[in-house]
Amino acid sequence: MATHERKVTLTALVAGLPSVAIAVYLLLDTKLVPSTRWTIIVVMVAWWLWWIWALQERVVRPLQTLANMLAAIREQDYSHRARRPNAGDALGLAMMEINGLMTDLRERRLGALEATALLRRVMTEIDVAVLAFDEGGALRLANAAGERLLERPAEQLLGRRAVELGLAATLEGDTPRVVELALGGRRVRWELRRGSFRQGGQPHQFVVLADVSRALREEERVAWQRIIRVLGHEINNSLTPIHSLADRLQVLLDRSPPDGELREDLQRGLGVIANRSAGLVRFLGAYAQLAKLPPPRLAAVTVRVWVERVVRLESRLAVDIQPGPDVTIDADGDQLDQMLINLVTNAVDSALTLNGGVRVRWRSDEGVFSLEVEDDGPGLPASTNLFVPFFTTKPGGTGIGLVFSRQIAESHGGVLTVENRRDARGCVARFELAKA
């Protein structure tokens, strides 16, 4: 099949052939000398062929330019432009439209690239885990927060199934909802949101997990503070007249003491009332700390000095300090003292039941300070109520130490966890704080 260029050439040849043939015929019939005749014929034919070539160039060259520009569009290269298009003819208008299309596509591509870059930056910076799974439940995308959540880089996560990652529950059920997942070695409550999209023609699901444990704990803390204030008000209102009446009865009893067993019974009863009243006052005073903890007053705290100062206060057991790096953190020293005293006291209480030991150590890795208090006790009971006010596993305990300690840790922007040891019997309390 003849090409377009060949068709143009043949058309030009056929169009000019009759005129050239007639001119040659007339020249041959003239009385000019043969050399002159043939010179005129050669010049005329050369002129005819030159215009055929010029016509081909005028027709084919713009089409080649258009083809090159369309190929560039297909390859998403929008830098080509037609030179000096003439708006006065149809071909010039076509060239101008192609140039305008190139400009529009270039601007749209730049906008898409900028939007994609912004989306990637947001995905990287937000403190929300975003994960995408294909139809078979295999992980196809994970942002930086998702990598931190699963404690592995994306290269080790992509292609793993949701069941293997402990995320099977996120692909089922209604959303949004709050779920509790055991990830990163601890159980945390997450707000789960899920949606769907298509990529490469295949259906995918994206999962968004936001850690709401701290927010929920803050709401719980506010609720407990309200309960404590109400209970404290009502109990104090009752204790005041009881204490006053007990004092009055004691005075009357001292003035005119009855004889025999009645006097002993009255003395014993008034003693019980006084002791229990004082115990309730101390009990409420301890819980009032939850409602009155002030914001931390930050200052430089040398970790080694802080740990050694607190450990010296424990006289029942020689606590082993395993020295770490020389680290200084910004914190409220008084509040950190209270937190560490509670953790060491709990560890010693636990270790003494089995004649075990207690160790305190710290480290600083990648901008995160971590302090651990480890004991050789019996370990934690299978309970999720360790950080619930009023809950305690020790006889005579108030159930406030761990709650108060976690409140101090979180007011500093840190995290406090308590869990059973994995290598031996006992438990470990861990305080983590991101360094500025």
C-alpha positions in Angstrom: 0.0 0.0 0.0 1.4 3.4 -1.0 2.4 5.8 1.8 0.8 9.2 2.2 4.1 10.8 1.1 4.1 8.7 -2.1 0.5 9.5 -2.8 1.2 13.3 -2.5 4.2 12.9 -4.9 2.2 10.9 -7.4 -0.7 13.4 -7.3 1.7 16.3 -8.0 3.3 14.4 -10.8 0.0 13.6 -12.4 -1.3 17.1 -12.0 1.7 18.7 -13.8 2.4 15.9 -16.3 0.0 17.2 -19.1 1.4 20.7 -19.0 5.0 19.5 -19.1 4.3 17.0 -21.9 2.6 19.8 -24.0 5.5 22.1 -23.3 8.1 19.5 -24.3 6.1 18.7 -27.5 6.0 22.4 -28.5 9.7 22.9 -27.8 10.6 19.9 -29.9 8.6 21.4 -32.8 10.4 24.7 -32.7 13.4 25.7 -34.9 15.7 26.2 -31.9 19.0 24.6 -32.0 18.9 21.2 -30.3 21.2 22.2 -27.4 18.9 25.1 -26.5 15.8 23.0 -26.8 17.2 20.3 -24.4 18.5 22.9 -22.0 15.0 24.5 -21.7 13.4 21.1 -21.3 15.9 20.0 -18.6 15.4 23.3 -16.7 11.6 23.0 -17.0 11.5 19.4 -15.8 13.9 20.3 -12.9 11.7 23.2 -12.0 8.6 20.9 -12.1 10.2 18.3 -9.9 11.5 20.9 -7.4 7.9 22.2 -6.9 6.7 18.7 -6.4 9.3 18.2 -3.6 8.4 21.6 -2.1 4.7 20.6 -2.2 5.5 17.4 -0.4 7.4 19.2 2.3 4.6 21.7 2.8 2.1 18.9 3.2 4.1 16.1 4.9 6.3 18.1 7.3 3.5 19.6 9.4 1.9 16.2 9.6 5.2 14.8 10.9 5.3 17.6 13.5 1.8 16.8 14.6 2.6 13.1 14.9 5.7 13.8 17.0 3.7 16.1 19.3 1.0 13.4 19.7 3.6 10.8 20.4 5.1 13.1 23.1 1.7 13.5 24.6 1.3 9.7 24.7 4.7 9.5 26.5 3.7 12.3 28.9 6.4 14.7 27.6 4.8 18.1 27.4 7.8 20.1 26.5 7.4 20.1 22.7 5.9 23.1 20.9 5.0 23.8 17.2 7.1 26.8 15.9 5.3 30.0 14.8 1.8 28.6 14.1 -0.2 30.8 11.8 -3.7 31.5 13.1 -4.9 32.5 9.7 -5.1 29.0 8.2 -6.5 25.6 9.3 -3.1 24.0 9.8 -2.0 26.9 12.0 -5.1 26.6 14.1 -4.5 22.9 14.6 -0.9 23.6 15.7 -2.1 26.3 18.1 -4.6 23.9 19.6 -1.9 21.2 20.1 0.4 23.8 21.8 -2.5 24.8 24.1 -3.2 21.2 24.9 0.5 20.7 25.7 0.5 23.6 28.1 -2.7 22.5 29.8 -1.4 18.9 30.2 1.9 20.2 31.6 0.1 22.3 34.2 -2.2 19.5 35.2 0.8 17.1 35.4 2.7 19.5 37.6 -0.5 19.9 39.8 -0.9 16.2 40.1 2.8 15.8 41.0 2.6 18.5 43.6 -0.6 16.9 45.0 1.0 13.5 45.1 4.1 14.9 46.8 1.9 16.7 49.4 -0.1 13.5 49.9 3.1 11.5 50.5 4.4 14.1 52.9 1.1 14.1 54.8 1.1 10.3 54.9 4.7 10.4 56.2 4.1 13.1 58.8 0.7 12.2 60.3 0.7 10.2 63.5 -2.0 7.9 62.1 -1.3 4.5 60.7 -2.6 4.1 57.1 -2.5 0.6 55.6 -3.8 -0.7 52.3 -4.7 -4.4 51.6 -5.5 -6.1 48.3 -8.5 -8.4 47.7 -6.6 -11.3 49.2 -5.8 -9.5 52.4 -2.1 -8.9 51.6 -0.5 -5.6 52.7 0.3 -3.3 49.7 1.0 0.0 51.4 2.1 1.3 54.8 3.0 4.8 55.8 5.7 5.7 58.4 3.2 5.5 61.3 2.1 2.1 60.1 5.7 0.9 60.1 6.1 2.2 63.6 2.9 0.5 64.7 4.1 -2.9 63.3 7.7 -2.3 64.3 9.1 -3.3 61.0 10.1 -1.4 57.8 7.8 -1.5 54.8 10.1 -3.8 52.9 9.5 -6.5 55.5 5.7 -5.9 55.7 4.5 -5.6 52.1 3.0 -8.8 50.9 2.3 -10.1 54.4 -1.3 -11.1 55.1 -3.4 -9.2 57.6 -3.8 -12.4 59.7 0.0 -12.7 60.0 0.2 -9.1 61.1 -2.5 -9.4 63.7 -4.8 -7.1 61.8 -7.5 -9.5 60.6 -10.1 -7.7 62.8 -9.5 -4.4 61.0 -10.9 -5.9 57.7 -14.1 -7.0 59.2 -17.1 -5.4 60.9 -18.6 -2.0 60.8 -16.6 1.2 60.9 -15.9 3.6 62.4 -15.4 1.9 65.8 -12.9 1.5 68.6 -11.0 -1.8 68.6 -8.4 -3.2 71.0 -5.3 -4.7 69.3 -2.2 -6.3 70.8 0.4 -4.6 68.7 4.0 -3.6 69.6 4.0 -5.8 72.7 1.0 -4.1 74.3 -2.7 -3.8 74.0 -3.9 -0.5 72.7 -7.3 0.9 71.8 -7.5 2.2 68.3 -10.1 4.1 66.3 -10.7 2.1 63.2 -11.8 3.6 59.8 -11.9 1.7 56.6 -12.6 2.4 52.9 -12.2 0.9 49.5 -10.5 2.0 46.2 -9.3 0.4 43.0 -5.8 0.2 41.7 -4.8 -1.4 38.5 -8.4 -2.5 38.1 -8.3 -4.5 41.3 -10.3 -3.8 44.5 -8.3 -2.7 47.6 -9.2 -1.7 51.1 -7.4 1.0 53.1 -7.4 0.9 56.9 -6.8 4.0 59.1 -5.8 3.3 62.8 -5.6 6.2 65.3 -4.4 5.6 68.8 -7.2 6.8 71.1 -5.9 5.1 74.2 -4.5 8.3 75.6 -7.6 10.4 74.7 -9.8 7.7 76.3 -7.7 7.5 79.4 -7.9 11.3 79.7 -11.7 11.1 79.6 -11.6 8.3 82.1 -9.2 10.3 84.3 -11.6 13.3 84.2 -14.5 11.0 85.1 -12.6 9.5 88.0 -11.7 13.0 89.2 -15.3 14.0 89.2 -16.2 10.8 91.1 -13.5 11.3 93.6 -14.5 14.9 94.2 -18.1 13.9 94.7 -17.2 11.0 97.0 -14.7 13.2 98.9 -17.3 15.9 99.4 -20.0 13.5 100.6 -17.7 11.4 102.8 -16.0 14.5 104.4 -19.5 15.9 105.1 -20.3 12.7 107.0 -16.9 12.3 108.7 -17.0 15.8 110.1 -20.0 15.3 112.5 -18.9 11.7 113.2 -15.5 12.8 114.3 -17.0 15.7 116.3 -19.4 13.4 118.0 -16.7 10.9 118.8 -14.6 13.6 120.4 -17.6 14.8 122.4 -18.4 11.3 123.6 -14.8 10.7 124.5 -14.9 13.9 126.6 -18.1 12.8 128.4 -16.6 9.3 128.9 -13.5 10.8 130.5 -15.6 13.0 132.8 -17.9 10.3 134.2 -16.5 6.9 133.2 -18.9 4.0 133.7 -17.6 0.9 135.5 -16.8 -2.5 134.2 -17.2 -3.8 130.7 -19.3 -0.9 129.5 -16.4 1.5 129.8 -14.1 -0.9 127.9 -16.7 -1.4 125.1 -17.2 2.4 124.8 -13.5 3.0 124.7 -13.0 0.3 122.1 -15.9 1.6 120.0 -14.7 5.2 120.0 -11.2 4.0 119.1 -12.6 2.2 116.1 -14.6 5.2 115.0 -11.5 7.5 115.4 -9.2 5.1 113.6 -11.6 4.4 110.7 -12.3 8.2 110.3 -8.6 8.9 110.2 -8.2 6.1 107.7 -10.9 7.4 105.4 -9.3 10.9 105.5 -6.0 9.5 104.5 -7.7 7.3 101.8 -9.4 10.3 100.3 -6.3 12.4 100.6 -4.4 9.9 98.5 -7.0 9.8 95.8 -7.2 13.6 95.8 -3.8 13.6 94.1 -5.4 12.3 90.9 -7.6 15.4 90.8 -4.9 17.9 91.8 -1.7 16.9 89.9 -0.4 20.2 88.6 1.2 20.6 85.1 4.8 19.6 85.1 7.4 22.4 85.6 10.1 21.4 83.1 13.8 21.6 84.0 17.0 19.7 83.2 17.0 16.4 85.1 20.2 14.3 85.1 19.0 10.7 84.8 21.8 9.1 86.8 21.4 11.5 89.7 17.7 11.1 89.7 17.8 7.3 89.7 20.4 7.1 92.4 18.5 9.6 94.6 15.3 7.6 94.5 16.9 4.2 94.8 18.6 5.3 98.1 15.2 5.8 99.6 14.4 2.1 99.4 15.8 0.4 102.5 14.1 -3.0 102.4 16.1 -4.4 99.5 19.3 -3.4 97.7 18.1 -2.3 94.3 20.6 -3.0 91.5 21.3 0.1 89.3 22.6 -0.9 85.9 24.3 2.3 84.6 23.3 3.6 81.3 24.4 6.6 79.2 24.8 10.1 80.6 21.5 11.5 79.7 19.7 14.7 80.6 15.9 15.1 80.0 13.5 18.0 80.4 11.0 17.0 83.1 9.5 17.9 86.5 12.0 16.4 88.9 9.6 16.2 91.8 6.9 14.4 89.8 9.5 12.0 88.3 10.6 11.2 91.9 7.0 10.3 92.8 6.6 8.1 89.7 9.9 6.2 90.2 9.3 5.8 93.9 5.9 4.1 93.1 7.5 1.9 90.5 10.5 0.8 92.7 8.2 0.3 95.7 5.9 -2.0 93.7 8.9 -3.9 92.3 10.4 -4.4 95.7 7.0 -5.5 97.2 6.7 -8.1 94.4 10.4 -9.3 94.6 10.3 -9.8 98.4 7.5 -12.4 98.1 10.0 -14.7 96.3 13.3 -13.4 97.7 14.1 -12.0 94.3 15.9 -8.8 93.1 15.1 -5.5 91.5 17.0 -3.8 88.7 16.8 -0.3 87.3 18.3 0.5 83.9 17.9 3.1 81.2 19.0 3.8 77.6 18.6 6.4 74.9 18.1 5.2 71.3 17.1 7.3 68.3 15.8 10.2 70.3 13.7 8.1 72.7 14.7 7.8 76.4 13.6 4.6 78.1 13.8 3.6 81.8 13.0 0.1 83.1 12.3 -1.2 86.6 12.5 -5.0 86.5 11.7 -7.4 89.3 12.0 -11.2 90.0 8.5 -11.4 91.6 5.6 -13.7 90.7 4.6 -11.5 87.8 1.3 -9.7 87.0 -2.1 -11.3 87.2 -4.1 -11.8 84.0 -5.9 -8.5 84.5 -6.5 -5.5 82.3 -7.4 -3.3 85.4 -3.9 -2.4 86.5 -4.4 1.2 85.6 -7.9 1.5 86.9 -8.3 3.6 90.1 -9.2 1.6 93.2 -8.0 -1.6 91.7 -5.1 -3.3 93.5 -3.5 -6.7 93.8 -1.8 -6.0 97.2 -3.5 -6.4 100.5 -4.0 -3.0 102.0 -3.2 -1.3 98.7 -5.1 1.8 97.6 -4.9 1.2 93.8 -3.5 4.6 93.1 0.2 4.1 92.6 0.2 3.0 88.9 -2.6 5.3 87.9 -0.8 8.3 89.5 2.5 7.2 87.9 1.0 6.9 84.4 -0.7 10.3 84.8 2.7 11.8 85.5 4.3 10.0 82.5 1.6 11.1 80.1 1.6 14.7 81.4 5.3 14.8 80.3 4.3 13.4 76.8 5.6 9.9 77.7 4.3 6.4 78.0 4.2 4.1 81.0 3.7 0.3 80.5 3.8 -2.6 82.9 4.0 -6.1 81.6 5.3 -9.6 82.5 8.9 -10.4 81.5 9.3 -12.6 78.5 12.7 -14.2 79.5 11.9 -15.1 83.1 9.4 -14.8 86.0 8.6 -11.3 87.1 7.5 -8.1 85.5 9.0 -4.9 84.0 7.7 -1.3 84.2 8.9 0.8 81.3 8.8 4.6 81.1 9.5 6.0 77.6 9.9 9.7 76.7 10.8 11.3 73.4 13.7 13.7 73.9 13.3 17.2 72.5 
